[in-house]
């Protein structure tokens, strides 16, 4: 039976369902939605198979199952008992992800236990039984975990709902009251001292094929995702580890589709899992414009048994901005959308919802040739609501290395130029002769860590630039350093006279300024932002000379100083 001849039922008609239907429409796949109407999803597909009812309604889930060949979800908080019964009534019905997966993931405590059973990296947690002994358990948690720690609802917790931060014993009563006052199942989590919150979308086909998207950083505001930065500005080796952890995490679950894996990055570079969503996720919205295949299309492809699409980014950088309902009303909510319209590389997605304060009303994605360029556009958008992005720290794209700290005074000029052009860079000491292992590790890992160009300074034997160039696939620019004897000519000859097949670009002796400018020109081949700055720099240089021409013409050669 061809994928296009089947009906795909989806529980939930929110924005995730809406964007999944957008992808399904392009593939000519028919989707039927179970949710109270009006809802964002049904507005994009006009037929009579939708069901206007609560997506948790047991009988209505069975009704949707009867008219569908495949069932999926856009939210995990569904009626799993109804899904089990639907499968029992029709063994040929496909449900993705599997109801056993949804049942485990929708209970955050069960999810933690399952991940812990597979020895995946997690923060500490413990159960809190509602039996009249809650205060005693909370006190034990404060001794074991220290303050602050988190009190969490096991179910129906998302976007900051169902969480309460316990900062001291004074918060015990208020925390319990805020989370159901004894009517909700709760658990306790030790606070994880993270430096960044990361996320990875993982797609799995019905044939078991697994593809993961790039690691992104999420910026939260009031426990709700405000920004998603793609790719995350982290060491490439850490990103590789995060993807491995994400893929391992979903490997224990049954069923096809897309999974959102949220993680914490610790200061020591370790990765801890936070939460998993068995569906497309807010942190993956950027994939619509920024990746070859969006998370929504891959989710639809996966549940339909179609080949998964490429998950790589097709642009160097992207930022997604969530549009939340403003307290000041619907018009104020749309200010960022209006501000984004003139900006190149920017796309607005509005979800067709009625305005409500704090509600997810839409998102904006901006893409570009560099993260600096994208961040500039992001800040132009956020200015409309007086919220510039102050969280982003760029990963270095230029590595400035030298064989000794005695080279630093002559390399400061390169650092000043890179700083002036707002090029993210790092400066460190790597001796080819005294720390050969460090040099090899630096050169081998440079491209994996996100560097694009290396500037290497060396004096005397000056082997550093050439040795690094022999190992790394990145362009290397050598800066010959003048020492006590031979005035740097020995360094120049050493760097210039590389064997065929191992190129090193070499600038004048002690001229790290030109090394930095050449590095920026290399970056500018693919990033217009740097080309524009170079043109301004060249114009500035021209104006300096022209001013001197005017002065000389005015004063004459005898008076000129």
C-alpha positions in Angstrom: 0.0 0.0 0.0 1.5 3.3 -1.1 2.2 5.9 1.6 0.0 8.4 -0.3 -3.0 6.1 -0.1 -3.0 5.9 3.7 -4.6 8.2 6.3 -2.4 9.5 9.0 -4.2 10.3 12.3 -2.6 12.8 14.7 -3.6 13.3 18.3 -3.4 17.0 18.9 -4.0 20.0 16.7 -1.5 22.6 17.9 1.4 24.2 16.1 3.4 21.0 15.9 0.6 19.3 14.2 0.1 22.3 11.9 3.8 22.3 10.8 3.7 18.5 10.4 0.6 18.9 8.1 2.5 21.5 6.1 5.2 18.9 5.4 2.6 16.1 4.8 0.7 18.3 2.2 3.9 18.6 0.1 4.2 14.8 0.1 0.4 14.4 -0.8 -0.2 12.6 2.5 -3.7 12.9 4.1 -3.7 13.8 7.8 -6.8 13.6 10.1 -6.6 15.5 13.4 -8.3 14.8 16.7 -8.6 17.9 18.8 -11.1 20.5 19.8 -11.7 23.0 17.0 -10.8 25.5 16.0 -7.2 24.5 16.2 -4.1 25.6 14.2 -3.6 22.2 12.4 -7.0 21.7 10.8 -6.8 25.1 9.2 -4.2 23.7 6.7 -6.1 20.6 5.5 -9.7 20.7 4.3 -11.6 17.4 4.5 -14.2 15.6 6.7 -12.0 13.1 8.5 -11.0 15.5 11.3 -12.7 14.8 14.7 -13.7 17.8 16.8 -13.1 16.5 20.4 -10.6 16.3 23.2 -7.6 14.3 22.0 -7.6 12.4 25.3 -11.2 11.2 24.8 -11.0 7.4 24.8 -13.9 6.8 22.4 -12.7 9.5 20.0 -9.2 8.1 19.9 -10.7 4.8 18.9 -12.8 6.6 16.3 -9.7 8.2 14.8 -7.9 4.9 14.9 -10.7 3.2 12.9 -10.3 5.7 10.0 -6.5 5.8 10.1 -3.8 3.5 8.9 -1.1 5.2 11.0 -1.4 7.2 14.3 1.1 9.6 15.7 1.1 12.4 18.3 2.1 16.1 18.5 2.0 16.0 22.2 3.0 13.2 24.6 0.2 13.8 27.1 -2.3 11.5 25.4 -4.5 8.6 26.5 -2.2 5.6 26.2 -4.9 3.2 27.4 -6.9 4.2 24.3 -3.9 3.6 22.1 -3.4 0.1 23.5 -7.0 -0.7 22.9 -6.9 0.7 19.3 -3.9 -1.5 18.6 -5.7 -4.5 20.1 -8.8 -3.8 18.0 -6.7 -3.5 14.8 -3.3 -5.2 14.9 -2.5 -3.8 11.5 -2.8 -0.2 12.9 0.7 1.4 13.1 1.3 3.8 16.0 4.4 5.9 16.1 6.1 6.2 18.4 5.0 3.0 20.1 2.5 3.5 23.0 5.0 1.9 25.4 7.4 4.7 24.5 4.8 7.4 24.9 3.7 6.0 28.3 7.3 6.0 29.7 8.2 9.5 28.3 4.9 11.2 29.4 5.8 10.4 33.0 9.0 12.3 33.7 9.9 10.1 36.7 9.5 6.9 34.7 11.5 8.5 32.0 14.4 9.2 34.4 14.2 5.7 35.8 14.3 4.1 32.3 17.3 6.3 31.3 19.1 5.5 34.5 18.6 1.8 34.0 20.6 2.1 30.7 23.4 4.0 32.6 22.9 7.2 30.6 24.3 10.4 32.1 21.7 12.1 34.4 21.5 14.4 37.4 20.4 12.8 40.7 16.6 12.5 41.5 14.3 10.7 43.9 10.7 9.9 44.3 8.3 11.9 46.5 5.3 9.8 47.6 2.2 11.7 48.6 1.5 10.0 51.9 1.7 12.7 54.5 5.5 12.4 54.9 6.4 14.8 52.1 8.0 17.4 54.4 10.4 14.8 55.8 11.4 13.6 52.3 11.9 17.2 51.2 14.2 17.8 54.2 16.1 14.6 53.3 16.5 15.9 49.8 17.9 19.2 51.1 20.5 17.4 53.0 21.4 15.1 50.1 21.2 17.6 47.3 21.6 21.0 49.0 19.7 24.1 48.0 18.4 24.9 45.5 16.7 21.7 44.2 13.7 21.1 42.0 10.2 19.8 42.8 8.6 18.5 39.7 5.3 17.0 38.5 5.7 13.6 37.0 3.0 14.3 34.4 1.7 17.2 32.3 4.9 19.2 32.9 6.2 21.3 30.0 7.2 24.9 29.2 8.0 25.5 32.9 4.7 24.2 34.1 4.8 21.6 36.8 8.2 22.8 38.1 9.0 24.6 41.4 12.4 25.7 42.6 13.0 25.0 46.3 15.5 27.6 47.5 15.1 26.9 51.2 13.0 25.1 53.8 10.6 28.0 53.6 9.6 26.9 50.1 8.5 23.4 51.1 4.9 24.2 51.8 4.5 26.7 48.9 6.1 24.2 46.5 3.7 21.4 47.5 0.8 23.8 47.3 1.8 25.1 43.8 2.1 21.6 42.5 -1.4 20.2 43.2 -1.5 20.5 47.0 -1.3 16.7 47.3 -3.2 15.8 44.2 -0.3 15.5 41.8 2.4 12.8 41.6 5.8 14.5 42.3 9.5 13.8 42.3 12.6 15.7 43.3 15.6 16.6 41.1 19.0 17.8 42.2 19.9 21.1 40.5 22.4 20.6 37.7 25.0 23.5 37.5 24.9 23.7 33.8 26.7 26.3 31.6 24.5 25.8 28.6 21.2 24.1 27.7 21.5 22.0 24.5 19.1 20.1 22.3 19.3 17.5 19.5 16.5 16.4 17.3 16.8 12.7 16.4 14.9 11.1 13.5 14.3 7.3 13.4 12.7 5.6 10.4 10.6 2.5 10.5 13.5 0.6 9.2 15.6 1.6 12.2 17.7 4.2 10.4 18.8 7.0 12.8 19.8 10.5 11.8 20.4 13.3 14.2 20.3 17.1 13.6 23.0 19.5 14.6 23.4 20.4 18.3 21.6 23.6 19.2 21.7 25.9 22.2 18.4 26.9 23.8 18.0 30.2 25.7 15.2 30.1 28.3 13.2 33.0 29.6 10.8 32.3 32.5 11.3 28.6 31.9 10.1 28.9 28.3 12.4 28.7 25.3 13.0 32.1 23.9 15.8 31.5 21.4 17.4 28.6 19.7 20.9 29.0 18.3 22.1 26.7 15.6 24.7 25.4 15.6 25.4 25.6 19.3 28.6 27.6 20.1 30.4 24.7 21.7 33.5 22.7 21.1 33.0 20.3 18.2 34.1 17.4 20.3 31.5 18.2 22.9 28.9 18.5 20.1 29.8 15.0 18.9 29.4 13.7 22.4 26.0 15.4 22.7 24.8 13.8 19.5 26.0 10.4 20.7 24.2 10.7 24.0 21.0 11.8 22.2 21.1 8.9 19.8 21.8 6.4 22.7 18.9 7.9 24.7 16.3 7.3 22.0 17.7 3.9 21.0 15.9 2.3 23.9 12.5 3.4 22.7 10.2 1.7 20.2 8.6 3.3 17.2 9.5 5.7 14.4 9.4 9.5 14.2 11.3 12.5 15.5 12.4 12.8 19.2 13.6 16.0 20.9 16.4 15.4 23.4 17.2 18.2 25.8 20.5 18.2 27.6 22.7 20.1 30.0 26.3 21.0 29.2 28.4 21.1 32.4 31.5 23.2 33.0 33.8 20.2 32.7 32.4 19.4 29.2 30.2 16.5 30.4 26.7 16.1 29.0 23.7 15.3 31.2 20.3 14.3 29.8 17.4 16.6 30.9 14.2 15.5 29.1 13.0 13.7 26.0 10.0 14.5 23.8 8.6 11.7 21.5 7.6 14.2 18.8 8.8 17.3 16.9 10.1 19.9 19.4 10.3 23.7 19.7 14.1 23.5 19.6 13.8 22.0 16.0 11.7 24.7 14.4 14.8 26.3 12.9 15.2 23.2 10.7 12.4 24.3 8.3 14.6 27.1 6.8 18.1 26.0 8.0 18.3 22.2 7.2 17.9 20.2 4.0 15.0 18.3 5.6 12.9 19.8 8.4 12.1 17.9 11.6 8.5 17.9 10.5 9.1 16.4 7.1 11.3 13.8 8.6 8.7 12.9 11.2 6.1 12.5 8.5 8.5 10.5 6.3 9.4 8.3 9.3 5.9 7.3 10.2 5.0 6.8 6.6 7.9 4.5 6.0 9.5 6.8 3.5 13.3 7.3 3.4 14.6 9.9 5.9 16.0 13.2 4.5 19.4 14.8 5.1 19.6 16.5 8.5 22.6 18.7 7.8 22.3 22.5 7.9 22.2 24.1 4.4 23.2 27.4 5.8 26.1 28.2 8.2 23.9 29.7 11.0 20.4 30.2 12.2 18.5 31.6 15.2 14.9 30.9 16.0 12.9 33.3 18.1 9.7 32.2 19.9 6.8 34.7 19.7 4.9 34.5 22.9 1.7 36.4 23.6 2.6 39.7 25.1 0.9 41.0 28.3 0.4 44.2 26.3 -1.9 42.6 23.8 -2.0 41.1 20.3 -0.6 44.1 18.5 2.4 44.2 20.7 2.9 40.5 20.3 3.4 41.0 16.5 6.0 43.7 16.8 8.9 41.3 16.3 7.3 39.8 13.3 6.8 43.2 11.7 10.4 44.2 12.6 11.7 41.0 10.9 10.0 41.5 7.5 12.6 43.8 5.9 15.6 41.7 7.1 17.1 39.2 4.6 17.1 35.5 5.5 14.2 36.0 7.9 11.0 34.0 7.9 7.9 34.4 10.0 5.6 31.5 11.1 2.4 32.5 12.8 0.2 29.6 14.1 -3.3 30.9 13.6 -4.0 31.1 17.3 -6.1 33.5 19.2 -4.0 35.8 21.3 -3.4 34.9 25.0 -0.6 36.2 27.2 2.3 33.8 27.4 0.9 31.6 24.7 3.2 30.4 21.8 1.8 32.4 18.9 4.5 31.8 16.3 8.2 31.9 15.7 10.7 33.7 13.5 13.8 32.1 12.0 16.7 34.1 10.6 19.5 32.4 8.7 22.8 33.7 7.3 26.4 33.2 6.3 27.7 33.6 9.9 26.3 33.6 13.4 27.4 37.2 13.9 25.3 38.2 10.9 22.3 36.2 12.1 22.7 37.5 15.6 22.7 41.1 14.3 19.4 40.4 12.6 18.1 38.7 15.8 18.9 41.8 17.8 17.2 44.1 15.3 14.1 42.0 15.8 14.3 41.8 19.6 14.8 45.6 19.7 11.2 45.9 18.9 10.4 44.6 22.3 13.5 45.9 24.1 15.1 42.5 24.6 18.4 42.3 22.8 20.1 38.9 22.9 22.9 39.2 25.4 23.4 35.5 25.9 25.3 34.5 22.8 29.0 33.9 23.0 30.6 33.0 19.7 32.9 30.0 19.3 36.3 31.0 17.9 36.8 30.6 14.1 40.4 31.8 14.1 43.1 30.1 16.2 46.2 32.3 17.0 49.1 30.1 18.2 52.7 30.8 19.0 55.7 28.8 20.0 56.5 30.9 23.1 55.1 33.6 25.2 58.0 35.8 24.0 56.1 35.9 20.6 53.0 37.5 22.2 54.1 41.2 22.0 54.4 40.8 18.2 51.1 38.8 18.0 49.0 41.3 19.8 48.5 43.3 16.6 46.8 40.3 15.1 44.5 40.0 18.1 43.7 43.7 17.9 42.7 43.4 14.2 40.5 40.3 14.9 38.9 42.1 17.8 38.3 45.2 15.6 36.6 43.1 12.9 34.6 41.2 15.6 36.0 37.9 14.5 35.8 35.3 17.3 39.3 34.0 18.0 41.4 32.1 20.6 45.0 32.7 21.6 47.3 30.0 23.0 50.9 28.7 23.2 51.7 25.6 21.2 55.4 24.7 21.0 56.4 22.4 18.1 59.5 21.3 20.0 58.7 21.5 23.7 55.0 20.3 23.5 54.8 18.2 20.3 51.9 16.1 21.6 49.9 19.3 22.3 50.7 20.6 18.9 49.5 17.4 17.2 46.3 17.4 19.3 45.6 21.0 18.5 46.1 20.6 14.8 44.1 17.4 14.6 41.1 18.8 16.5 41.1 22.4 15.2 38.5 21.8 12.4 36.4 19.6 14.7 36.2 22.4 17.2 35.0 24.9 14.6 38.1 26.8 13.7 38.3 28.0 10.1 41.8 29.5 9.9 45.0 29.1 12.0 47.6 31.9 12.4 50.9 30.4 13.7 53.9 32.4 14.8 57.3 31.0 15.2 60.9 32.2 15.3 64.3 30.6 14.7 63.7 27.1 13.4 60.1 28.1 13.0 58.6 24.6 12.6 55.2 25.4 14.1 53.3 26.7 11.1 54.6 24.0 8.8 54.0 21.1 11.2 50.4 22.3 12.0 49.7 22.7 8.2 50.9 19.2 7.7 48.2 17.9 10.1 45.2 20.1 9.8 42.9 20.5 6.7 42.5 24.2 7.6 44.5 27.1 6.0 47.5 28.1 8.0 49.1 31.5 8.0 52.7 31.7 9.2 54.1 34.7 11.0 58.0 34.7 11.0 59.2 36.2 14.3 62.6 38.1 14.4 64.9 36.8 17.2 68.2 38.0 18.4 70.2 36.7 15.4 69.5 36.9 11.7 66.6 39.4 12.2 63.9 36.8 11.4 65.2 35.9 8.0 65.8 32.3 9.2 62.2 32.2 10.4 60.9 33.5 7.1 62.9 30.9 5.1 61.8 28.1 7.3 58.1 28.9 6.9 58.3 29.8 3.2 60.3 26.8 2.1 57.6 24.1 2.7 57.6 21.0 0.5 55.1 20.7 -2.3 51.7 19.6 -1.1 51.9 21.3 2.3 51.1 25.0 1.7 51.6 27.7 4.4 50.7 31.3 3.6 53.5 33.4 4.9 53.4 37.1 5.8 56.3 39.6 6.4 58.5 39.2 9.4 56.7 40.3 12.6 53.7 41.4 10.6 50.9 39.7 12.4 48.6 42.5 11.3 48.7 41.2 7.8 48.2 37.6 9.1 44.9 38.7 10.7 43.7 40.6 7.7 44.5 37.6 5.4 42.5 35.3 7.8 39.6 37.7 7.6 39.8 37.7 3.8 39.7 33.9 3.8 36.6 34.0 6.1 35.1 36.7 3.8 35.0 34.4 0.9 31.9 32.8 2.4 30.8 35.6 4.8 29.6 38.9 3.4 29.8 40.5 6.8 33.6 40.3 6.8 33.9 41.4 3.2 31.9 44.5 4.0 34.1 45.2 7.0 37.2 44.7 4.9 35.9 47.2 2.3 35.4 49.8 5.1 38.8 49.1 6.4 40.4 49.6 3.0 38.4 52.8 2.5 39.7 54.0 5.9 43.3 53.2 4.8 42.7 55.1 1.6 41.3 58.1 3.5 44.3 58.2 5.8 46.6 58.4 2.8 44.5 61.0 1.0 44.5 63.2 4.2 48.3 63.1 4.1 48.2 64.0 0.4 46.1 67.1 1.3 48.3 68.0 4.1 51.5 67.7 2.0 49.9 69.8 -0.8 48.9 72.4 1.7 52.1 72.7 3.7 54.7 71.7 1.1 57.5 69.3 1.7 59.6 71.6 3.8 56.9 72.2 6.4 55.4 68.8 6.4 55.8 66.8 9.7 
